[in-house]
Amino acid sequence: MAFIRIGLSVLLMCALAPVALRAQQPTVTASVERHQQPGHLDRSKLHLLKHQQFSERSSRVASQYRLPNDTIPESYLLELSSNVHAEDFSYGGSVAIRVRVLQTTRSIVLHSLYSKLVKVEVRNANQLNIPIRIVEEDPALETLTIRTDHELQRGIYQLTILFENTLRDDFGGFYRTSYNSGNEVRYSAVTQFQPVDARTAFPCYDEPGIRATFTISITSGVGTKVYSNMPIKSTTITGNGLKQTRFHTTPSMPTYLVAFAITNNFASTRLSLRGPPSSINMELIAPPTVTDTAQTYGLDLGGQIIRTVEQYFNQSYDLPKLDQLAVPDFYFAAMENWGLVIYEERYLLYDELTSTNRDKENVIATVVHEFVHQFLGNLLTPHWWSDLSLSEGFATFYEYYLSSMVEPSIRFKEKFTVEALQPALLFDCDINVRPISYNVETRADIERMFDIISYQKGGSIFRMFHYALGELTFVKGIRRYISVNKGRSVTPDDLFESLQVAASEDAVLPLSLDVGTIMRPWIFQSGYPVVTVTLSNGELTFMQEHFLYRGSVVTSDRTWWIPITYHVHQSVGTVQSQQFWMPQGTSQRFVTGLTANVFNAVGFDALPADEHEIQQLRSAIIEWSCRSGSSECRTEALARMLNDLNGLAPLPMYLKYSVYCGGATIASPDVLETLWLVDLFKNSSPGRR
């Protein structure tokens, strides 16, 4: 994601729009509006982005907020009982956790918040009771500590907790939702645990790198229908108008992917996919107001998308079911719970008679985003929230890339530039913005990680390396990354290692380079470079520097490994492409021996001072970009050119539109539309009216 400033006649490679720089302040980020998918920003709401400040770093905080590693869960047996159908929002439950003690200890520490503990019991492998000295709850740290009279030796123990709780009303944890049926209000209950709200529903080890199996049982009204990650194993009538629904045991997974829902008179439709590559039962569940057309579209779309994702990753979806549940109120657009994806209904239900084209785009992109997570996020999970982009960055990139395969008539790949790349660049020119990988500990800071950096910038970086390494090499590396790491938590080093194997096999990097070396600066330091290119006497000079919005009072010596591709016109109709990696730690790289004219001989030894000459230069470069490469490349070049005009090289308004129209006249109608979208994006940017 390198920013090319035009020094002679070089195609603009990155985009930028003005944003106020907060120099010498603590690390910041930008949050998105609730009910908005961070991976798919609404252009009309970019001005609503809120800047938020991370907590100050401290080793003391780090030691407090992370669980100790002397005990881990292996399995959960979770039983809940709810009368939400009768408008009783309290519920009771029990959780029996098979705990493995890894080193001698006198305490078991896990997470718990909001639950009223009724009984706590610890037994050893022989089912003998272990005396408990004290049970400590810390609402600030959201932890529960069980201290025993005697040391717990290495081995297996069972921790059983009986508790009472109340359904929340703020779209987090285990919460209630409702819809109107005539004059009647009907209530259901649903979960949203990511990132740290499983602990508010039941006591658990609530960290993404801790995986265990879950066997779930829920007692509810006989007229309700209950869903969870796995298929129903049995249903038993218990009396008093209640039934107990038991589910099959899940694969090993983190708590934030656990999901269950108690629905009241929802509509449903089913689809069975038969292998190869896998046999999957799919069900779409929605409030009774849903139309048959919307149900059919969402269900068929889901079947098409899961097959597309399986084929692309060369990895079968191994759970027996993949349900999609639409609810009236949800915190995000959707949540990728393994086997039970939950959506705010407008992001799943599309009816061509009442919905818009934009609604259709959002539904396709959101379903792709969540189904990519079934592999990148669920099958393998970031070890900690510091590397959330290993889940959300990939889902954002593939949200566009794979959507273009699902619905080729919609130019999803081109929309990435406007909806993902440009917002990332718009925000990331502030030196105080966090890097992609950023250590966090507290609930507030973890929630702040769901931002433009994890989603849009992360997706842009993965997209850049997708093309820099070559599409075939990149997907080979991603397939290996999934295959060798499935069922465990991962770090960026795991990704680097798999991509390196693919890069070595395909010989796409110089022998002196490795993937980890070139990717680490993009992952572990914030910002991005601007590259200035000049041509003099047949010699190209490339210079990089950390781009900060002009007017910044701070300086930076950060550099990156930058993939550079340039094109030289050798003769009429003949274009030679050249590529190299500009090293980190260097501000210049020279390429000699160029005798041919570059970019149709449009170039100057320095930027012309005359506005008319500037217009001619910009128009010529736009013309060149429109005539070379695919529609996607043309669109991206034009979008970035527009950003350059608004950012680095401001021109009078009349001159700007002269340049825009000149380039758009040469381009096709789809490029003209993208130019218009970029212009709309500019007018809705922060600080603009």
C-alpha positions in Angstrom: 0.0 0.0 0.0 2.6 2.5 -1.2 1.8 6.1 -2.0 3.4 7.4 -5.2 3.8 11.1 -5.6 4.2 12.3 -9.2 7.7 13.6 -9.6 7.8 13.0 -13.4 5.2 10.8 -15.0 4.5 8.0 -12.5 1.1 6.4 -12.0 -0.4 7.2 -8.6 -0.4 4.0 -6.5 -2.1 5.1 -3.2 -4.8 7.5 -2.1 -5.2 10.1 0.6 -7.6 12.7 1.9 -7.1 15.4 4.5 -7.6 14.6 8.2 -6.5 16.6 11.2 -3.2 15.4 12.7 -3.1 15.0 16.4 0.7 15.2 17.0 2.4 13.9 20.1 -0.7 12.3 21.5 -1.4 8.7 22.8 -2.2 6.0 20.3 -5.6 6.4 18.7 -8.1 4.7 16.4 -11.5 5.3 14.9 -14.6 3.3 15.7 -17.6 2.7 13.5 -21.3 3.2 14.2 -23.2 0.3 15.8 -25.3 -1.6 13.3 -22.6 -1.0 10.7 -20.3 -3.8 9.4 -16.8 -2.5 10.0 -15.6 -4.5 7.0 -18.1 -2.7 4.7 -18.2 1.0 5.5 -21.2 3.0 4.5 -19.7 5.9 2.5 -22.4 8.3 3.6 -21.5 7.8 7.3 -17.7 8.2 7.2 -18.1 11.6 8.9 -19.6 9.8 11.9 -16.3 8.0 12.7 -15.2 8.7 16.2 -11.6 8.9 17.3 -10.8 7.0 20.4 -7.7 6.8 22.6 -6.1 3.6 23.8 -5.1 3.1 27.5 -1.6 3.9 28.4 0.7 0.9 28.3 1.8 -0.8 31.6 3.2 -4.2 32.4 1.1 -4.1 35.6 -2.1 -3.9 33.5 -0.9 -6.7 31.3 -0.4 -9.1 34.2 -3.8 -8.2 35.7 -6.1 -8.6 32.7 -4.8 -11.8 31.2 -5.6 -15.2 32.8 -2.8 -17.1 34.3 -1.7 -20.1 32.3 -1.6 -22.8 35.0 -5.1 -24.1 34.3 -6.9 -24.5 31.0 -10.4 -25.9 30.1 -10.8 -29.0 27.9 -14.6 -29.1 27.8 -17.7 -27.4 29.0 -21.1 -28.9 29.8 -23.4 -25.8 29.8 -27.1 -26.0 30.8 -29.4 -23.0 30.7 -33.1 -22.5 31.5 -35.1 -19.5 30.2 -38.7 -18.4 30.1 -38.1 -15.5 27.7 -41.2 -16.5 25.7 -43.3 -15.6 28.8 -41.5 -12.2 29.1 -39.5 -13.5 32.1 -35.9 -12.2 31.4 -34.1 -14.0 34.2 -32.5 -17.3 33.5 -30.6 -20.0 35.5 -27.8 -22.2 34.5 -24.9 -24.5 35.4 -21.5 -25.0 33.8 -19.3 -28.0 34.4 -15.8 -27.4 33.1 -13.2 -30.1 32.7 -10.1 -28.3 33.8 -6.5 -29.4 33.2 -4.0 -28.2 35.8 -0.7 -27.6 34.0 1.4 -26.7 37.0 0.8 -27.0 40.8 -1.5 -24.2 42.0 -3.9 -23.3 44.8 -6.3 -21.4 42.6 -8.4 -21.6 39.4 -8.9 -18.3 37.7 -11.5 -17.7 34.9 -13.8 -15.0 33.7 -17.2 -14.1 35.1 -19.3 -10.9 35.0 -23.0 -10.3 35.9 -23.7 -13.9 37.0 -24.9 -14.5 40.6 -23.0 -17.5 41.8 -25.3 -20.0 43.7 -22.8 -22.9 44.2 -19.2 -23.6 43.3 -17.6 -27.1 43.5 -14.3 -28.6 42.5 -13.7 -32.3 42.2 -10.6 -34.3 41.3 -10.4 -37.1 38.7 -11.8 -39.6 41.3 -14.8 -37.3 41.8 -13.6 -36.5 45.3 -14.6 -33.0 46.6 -11.7 -30.5 46.9 -12.3 -28.1 49.8 -12.6 -24.5 48.7 -11.1 -21.8 50.9 -12.6 -18.7 49.2 -14.3 -17.6 46.0 -13.3 -14.2 44.9 -15.1 -12.1 42.2 -13.4 -9.0 40.7 -15.9 -7.0 38.6 -13.1 -4.6 37.5 -11.0 -7.4 36.1 -14.1 -9.5 35.3 -12.5 -12.5 36.9 -13.6 -15.3 39.2 -10.9 -16.9 41.4 -11.5 -20.2 43.3 -8.9 -20.7 46.0 -8.5 -24.2 47.4 -7.2 -25.4 50.8 -4.7 -27.7 49.3 -2.5 -27.6 46.2 -4.0 -28.8 43.0 -1.5 -31.2 41.4 -1.1 -31.5 37.6 -4.0 -33.5 36.1 -7.8 -33.3 35.5 -10.4 -31.7 37.7 -14.0 -30.7 37.3 -15.2 -27.2 38.2 -19.0 -27.0 38.5 -20.8 -23.6 39.0 -24.5 -23.0 39.4 -25.5 -19.5 38.7 -28.4 -17.1 38.0 -28.4 -14.2 35.5 -30.6 -11.8 33.5 -31.0 -11.4 29.7 -29.3 -8.2 28.7 -31.0 -5.5 26.7 -28.0 -3.9 25.1 -27.3 -6.3 22.2 -24.3 -7.9 24.0 -23.8 -11.3 25.8 -27.0 -13.3 26.1 -29.7 -10.7 25.3 -33.4 -10.3 24.5 -34.8 -9.0 21.3 -38.4 -8.5 20.1 -40.7 -8.0 17.2 -44.3 -7.0 16.8 -47.0 -9.6 15.8 -50.1 -7.5 15.4 -50.7 -5.8 18.7 -48.5 -8.4 20.5 -44.8 -8.1 21.3 -42.9 -11.4 21.1 -39.5 -11.9 22.7 -36.6 -14.1 21.8 -33.1 -14.4 23.2 -29.9 -14.5 21.2 -26.1 -14.2 21.8 -23.3 -11.9 20.7 -20.2 -12.9 22.6 -17.4 -11.3 20.5 -15.1 -10.1 21.8 -15.4 -10.5 25.6 -19.1 -11.1 26.5 -19.3 -14.9 26.8 -18.2 -14.2 30.4 -21.4 -12.1 30.9 -23.6 -15.1 30.1 -21.8 -17.9 32.0 -18.4 -18.3 33.8 -15.7 -19.4 31.3 -12.1 -18.9 30.1 -13.0 -16.0 27.8 -9.8 -15.6 25.7 -9.6 -16.2 21.9 -6.5 -18.4 22.2 -8.1 -20.8 24.7 -10.1 -23.5 22.9 -12.4 -26.2 24.3 -15.4 -28.3 23.3 -19.0 -27.3 24.3 -22.0 -29.5 25.0 -25.0 -27.2 25.4 -28.5 -27.9 26.7 -31.3 -25.3 26.9 -34.6 -25.5 28.6 -37.3 -23.2 27.1 -41.0 -22.9 26.2 -42.5 -25.8 24.2 -43.5 -23.4 21.5 -40.0 -22.0 21.0 -37.3 -23.3 18.8 -33.7 -23.3 20.0 -30.5 -23.2 17.9 -26.8 -23.5 18.7 -23.5 -24.2 16.9 -24.3 -27.9 16.4 -27.4 -29.9 15.4 -30.0 -30.9 17.9 -29.2 -34.3 19.6 -32.5 -34.7 21.5 -35.6 -32.8 22.7 -37.4 -33.8 25.9 -40.6 -32.4 27.3 -39.9 -31.6 31.0 -43.4 -30.4 32.1 -44.9 -27.0 33.0 -44.9 -26.0 29.3 -41.2 -26.4 29.0 -38.8 -28.6 26.9 -35.1 -29.3 27.1 -33.1 -29.2 23.8 -29.7 -30.9 23.8 -27.1 -30.3 21.1 -24.2 -32.4 19.9 -20.8 -31.5 21.2 -18.9 -28.8 19.2 -15.3 -29.0 17.9 -12.7 -27.3 20.1 -13.2 -23.5 19.8 -12.9 -20.3 21.7 -15.8 -19.0 23.8 -16.5 -16.0 21.6 -17.7 -18.3 18.9 -20.3 -20.0 21.1 -23.8 -19.2 20.1 -27.4 -20.1 21.0 -30.8 -18.6 20.4 -34.3 -19.1 21.6 -36.7 -18.0 18.9 -40.4 -17.4 19.1 -42.5 -18.2 16.0 -39.7 -17.4 13.6 -40.0 -18.6 10.0 -37.4 -21.0 8.6 -36.4 -22.7 5.3 -33.9 -25.5 4.7 -31.3 -26.6 2.2 -29.1 -29.7 2.1 -25.8 -29.7 0.3 -24.3 -33.0 -0.5 -20.6 -33.7 -0.9 -18.1 -33.6 -2.2 -16.4 -31.6 -0.8 -18.8 -31.8 2.2 -22.3 -32.5 3.2 -23.9 -29.5 4.9 -27.5 -28.9 6.2 -28.4 -25.2 6.0 -31.3 -23.4 7.6 -32.3 -19.8 7.3 -34.3 -18.5 10.3 -35.9 -15.1 10.3 -38.8 -13.2 12.0 -42.2 -14.1 10.6 -42.4 -10.8 8.6 -39.8 -12.2 6.1 -41.0 -12.8 2.6 -40.6 -16.1 0.8 -38.4 -14.4 -1.8 -36.0 -13.1 0.8 -35.8 -16.4 2.5 -35.1 -18.3 -0.8 -32.5 -15.7 -1.9 -30.6 -15.8 1.4 -30.6 -19.6 1.6 -29.5 -20.2 -2.0 -26.9 -17.5 -1.7 -25.5 -19.1 1.4 -25.2 -22.4 -0.4 -23.4 -20.8 -3.3 -21.0 -18.9 -1.1 -19.9 -21.7 1.1 -19.1 -23.8 -1.9 -17.1 -20.9 -3.4 -15.1 -20.4 -0.2 -14.4 -24.1 0.2 -13.1 -24.3 -3.4 -11.0 -21.2 -3.1 -9.3 -22.3 0.2 -9.3 -26.0 -0.9 -10.7 -26.8 2.5 -14.0 -28.5 3.3 -16.4 -27.0 5.8 -16.5 -29.8 8.4 -19.4 -29.0 10.7 -22.6 -30.8 9.8 -24.6 -27.6 9.6 -24.3 -23.9 8.8 -27.4 -22.0 9.8 -28.1 -18.3 9.2 -30.3 -16.4 11.7 -31.7 -13.0 11.1 -32.8 -10.9 14.1 -34.3 -7.5 14.4 -31.5 -6.1 16.6 -27.8 -7.0 16.5 -24.7 -5.1 17.5 -22.8 -5.6 14.2 -24.1 -6.4 10.8 -23.3 -10.1 11.5 -21.4 -12.5 13.6 -19.5 -15.5 12.4 -20.5 -18.0 15.2 -19.3 -21.4 14.0 -22.3 -23.2 12.5 -24.8 -20.4 13.5 -24.1 -17.1 11.8 -26.3 -14.4 13.2 -27.2 -11.2 11.2 -29.1 -8.0 11.6 -31.9 -8.9 9.2 -31.2 -6.2 6.6 -27.7 -7.8 6.0 -29.2 -11.2 5.2 -32.7 -10.7 3.8 -32.9 -9.3 0.2 -36.2 -9.1 -1.8 -35.8 -7.7 -5.3 -39.3 -6.1 -5.1 -38.6 -4.0 -2.0 -34.8 -3.8 -1.7 -32.2 -1.7 -3.5 -29.1 -2.7 -5.4 -27.0 -1.5 -2.5 -29.0 -3.8 -0.2 -28.1 -6.7 -2.5 -24.4 -5.7 -2.4 -24.4 -5.6 1.4 -26.1 -9.0 1.7 -23.7 -10.7 -0.7 -20.6 -9.0 0.9 -21.7 -9.7 4.5 -22.5 -13.4 3.9 -19.1 -13.8 2.1 -17.4 -12.0 5.0 -18.9 -14.3 7.6 -18.4 -17.5 5.6 -14.7 -16.6 5.1 -14.6 -16.5 8.9 -15.7 -20.1 9.1 -12.1 -20.8 8.0 -10.1 -17.7 8.9 -11.3 -16.9 12.4 -13.1 -20.1 13.4 -11.1 -23.0 12.1 -7.9 -21.1 13.1 -8.2 -18.2 15.5 -5.9 -15.2 16.3 -4.0 -16.1 19.6 -5.1 -12.7 21.1 -7.0 -9.6 20.1 -3.8 -7.8 19.3 -3.8 -9.7 15.9 -7.5 -9.4 15.2 -6.6 -8.5 11.6 -5.6 -12.2 11.0 -9.4 -12.7 11.1 -11.0 -9.4 10.2 -8.4 -8.2 7.7 -8.6 -11.4 5.7 -12.4 -11.3 5.8 -12.4 -7.7 4.5 -10.1 -8.5 1.6 -12.0 -11.7 0.6 -15.3 -10.0 1.2 -14.7 -8.1 -2.1 -12.4 -10.6 -3.9 -14.7 -13.6 -3.5 -17.9 -11.6 -3.9 -16.7 -10.8 -7.4 -16.8 -14.5 -8.1 -20.2 -15.0 -6.5 -21.8 -12.1 -8.4 -19.6 -11.0 -11.4 -22.1 -8.4 -12.5 -21.2 -6.3 -9.4 -17.7 -4.8 -9.6 -16.7 -5.8 -6.0 -13.0 -5.7 -6.7 -13.2 -2.1 -7.9 -15.3 -1.1 -5.0 -12.5 -2.2 -2.6 -10.5 0.9 -3.6 -13.3 3.3 -2.6 -14.8 1.4 0.4 -11.7 -0.1 2.0 -8.4 1.2 0.8 -9.2 4.9 0.7 -10.8 5.0 4.2 -7.6 3.2 5.6 -5.3 5.7 3.9 -7.5 8.6 5.0 -7.1 7.6 8.6 -3.6 6.2 8.7 -1.7 9.4 7.9 -1.7 10.3 11.6 1.5 9.3 13.3 -0.5 8.5 16.5 -2.6 5.8 14.9 -1.9 2.3 16.1 -0.2 -0.4 13.9 -2.1 -3.4 12.6 -0.7 -5.6 15.4 -1.1 -3.8 18.7 -1.2 -5.3 22.2 -4.3 -4.6 24.2 -5.5 -5.9 27.5 -8.6 -4.1 28.9 -12.2 -4.6 27.7 -12.4 -1.1 26.3 -9.1 -1.4 24.4 -10.1 -4.8 23.0 -13.3 -3.4 21.7 -11.4 -0.5 20.1 -9.5 -3.0 18.0 -12.6 -3.5 15.8 -11.7 -0.5 13.7 -10.5 0.7 10.3 -7.0 -0.6 11.0 -8.0 -4.2 11.7 -10.6 -4.3 8.9 -9.8 -1.8 6.1 -6.0 -1.4 6.5 -5.5 -5.1 7.3 -7.5 -6.1 4.2 -5.5 -3.6 2.1 -2.2 -5.0 3.2 -3.2 -8.6 2.5 -4.5 -7.5 -0.8 -1.2 -5.8 -1.6 0.8 -8.9 -0.8 -1.8 -11.0 -2.8 -0.7 -9.1 -5.9 2.9 -8.5 -4.9 3.6 -12.2 -4.4 1.3 -13.2 -7.2 -2.2 -14.5 -6.9 -1.3 -18.2 -7.4 1.5 -18.0 -4.9 -0.5 -16.1 -2.3 -3.5 -18.5 -2.4 -1.1 -21.5 -2.2 0.3 -19.9 1.0 -3.1 -19.2 2.4 -4.2 -22.8 1.8 -1.2 -24.1 3.6 -1.7 -21.6 6.4 -5.3 -23.0 6.9 -4.3 -26.6 6.5 -1.4 -26.8 8.9 -2.9 -24.5 11.6 -6.6 -25.6 11.7 -7.9 -26.2 15.2 -5.4 -23.9 16.9 -4.7 -20.3 17.6 -2.2 -18.4 15.3 0.1 -15.5 15.2 1.5 -13.4 12.3 4.6 -15.6 12.3 2.4 -18.6 11.3 1.1 -16.6 8.3 4.6 -15.5 7.3 5.9 -19.1 7.5 3.2 -20.5 5.2 3.5 -17.7 2.7 7.3 -18.2 2.8 6.9 -21.9 1.9 4.8 -20.9 -1.1 7.1 -18.1 -2.2 10.1 -20.4 -2.0 8.4 -23.1 -4.1 7.4 -20.5 -6.7 10.7 -18.5 -6.5 8.8 -15.2 -6.5 11.3 -13.5 -4.1 15.0 -12.9 -4.3 17.0 -15.5 -2.3 18.1 -12.8 0.1 14.5 -11.9 1.1 11.8 -13.8 3.1 8.1 -13.0 3.6 8.5 -12.2 7.3 11.1 -9.6 6.6 9.0 -7.7 4.0 5.6 -8.1 5.8 6.7 -7.2 9.4 7.1 -3.5 8.8 3.5 -3.3 7.4 2.1 -5.3 10.4 4.1 -4.0 13.3 4.5 -0.3 12.6 1.8 2.2 11.7 1.5 4.5 8.7 2.5 4.0 5.1 5.2 5.4 2.7 5.0 8.0 0.0 7.3 7.2 -2.9 8.6 10.0 -5.1 10.0 9.0 -8.5 12.1 11.1 -10.8 13.7 10.4 -14.2 16.9 12.0 -15.4 19.2 11.0 -18.2 17.7 7.5 -18.4 17.9 6.9 -14.6 14.8 6.4 -12.4 15.3 7.5 -8.7 12.8 6.1 -6.2 12.7 7.8 -2.8 10.5 6.8 0.2 9.4 8.6 3.3 6.7 8.1 5.9 3.7 9.9 4.6 2.1 12.3 7.1 -0.6 14.8 6.2 1.0 18.1 5.2 1.2 20.6 7.9 2.3 17.9 10.4 4.8 19.3 12.9 6.3 15.8 13.6 8.8 13.9 11.5 9.4 10.2 11.1 12.2 8.0 9.8 10.0 4.9 9.4 10.5 2.9 6.2 9.1 -0.2 4.6 9.8 -2.9 2.1 7.8 -1.7 -0.8 6.8 -3.7 -3.9 7.4 -1.4 -6.9 6.0 -2.1 -10.3 6.5 0.4 -13.2 5.9 0.2 -16.9 8.1 1.5 -19.7 6.8 2.1 -23.3 9.6 0.6 -25.5 7.8 1.4 -28.7 4.2 2.0 -29.9 2.1 -0.7 -28.5 4.9 -2.3 -26.5 5.0 -2.0 -22.7 7.7 -3.6 -20.5 6.9 -4.2 -16.9 9.6 -4.0 -14.2 9.3 -5.0 -10.6 11.5 -4.8 -7.5 11.4 -4.5 -3.7 12.5 -1.2 -2.3 14.3 -2.1 0.9 13.4 -1.0 4.4 15.9 1.4 5.8 16.7 3.0 2.4 15.3 6.2 1.1 16.5 5.8 -2.5 16.7 3.1 -5.2 18.1 3.8 -8.6 17.1 2.0 -11.8 19.4 2.8 -14.7 19.6 2.2 -18.4 16.2 3.6 -19.4 16.3 5.0 -22.9 12.7 4.6 -23.9 10.1 7.3 -23.1 8.1 6.6 -20.0 4.3 6.8 -20.0 3.9 8.0 -23.6 6.7 10.5 -23.2 4.8 12.6 -20.7 7.3 13.9 -18.1 9.2 16.8 -16.7 12.4 17.2 -14.8 10.4 18.9 -12.1 6.7 19.6 -11.5 5.6 22.4 -13.9 4.6 25.6 -12.1 2.0 26.6 -14.7 -1.5 25.3 -13.9 -2.2 24.5 -17.5 0.9 22.3 -17.7 -0.2 20.6 -14.5 -3.6 19.9 -16.1 -2.0 18.5 -19.2 0.4 16.3 -17.2 -2.5 14.9 -15.0 -4.7 14.3 -18.0 -2.0 12.5 -19.9 -1.4 10.2 -17.0 -5.1 9.5 -16.6 -5.2 8.7 -20.3 -2.3 6.3 -20.0 -3.9 4.6 -17.1 -7.2 4.2 -18.8 -5.6 2.6 -21.9 -3.5 0.1 -20.0 -4.6 -3.0 -18.1 -7.9 -4.2 -16.8 -11.0 -2.2 -15.9 -10.1 -2.8 -12.2 -6.6 -1.2 -12.7 -8.0 1.7 -14.6 -10.6 2.4 -12.0 -8.1 2.2 -9.2 -5.7 4.5 -10.9 -8.4 7.1 -11.5 -9.6 6.9 -7.9 -6.1 7.4 -6.6 -5.5 10.3 -9.0 -8.6 12.0 -7.7 -7.2 11.5 -4.1 -3.9 13.0 -5.2 -5.6 16.0 -6.5 -7.5 16.5 -3.3 -4.5 15.7 -1.1 -0.9 16.3 -2.3 -1.5 18.6 -5.3 -4.5 20.8 -4.6 -5.8 22.6 -7.7 -8.5 25.2 -8.3 -12.0 23.6 -8.4 -12.6 24.4 -12.1 -9.2 22.8 -13.0 -10.0 19.7 -10.9 -13.2 19.0 -12.7 -11.5 19.7 -16.1 -9.0 16.9 -15.2 -11.7 14.5 -13.9 -13.8 14.9 -17.0 -10.9 14.6 -19.3 -9.9 11.3 -17.8 -13.5 10.0 -17.5 -14.1 10.8 -21.2 -11.4 8.4 -22.2 -12.5 5.8 -19.7 -15.5 3.5 -19.8 -18.8 4.3 -18.0 -17.9 2.0 -15.1 -14.8 4.1 -14.5 -16.9 7.3 -14.6 -19.2 5.8 -12.0 -16.2 5.0 -9.7 -15.0 8.5 -10.1 -18.3 9.8 -9.0 -18.3 7.4 -6.0 -14.9 8.7 -5.0 -16.1 12.2 -5.2 -19.0 11.3 -2.9 -16.6 9.7 -0.5 -14.6 12.9 -0.4 -17.6 15.1 0.3 -18.4 12.8 3.3 -15.0 12.7 4.8 -14.3 13.8 8.4 -14.1 17.5 8.7 -15.8 18.1 5.3 -19.2 19.4 4.6 
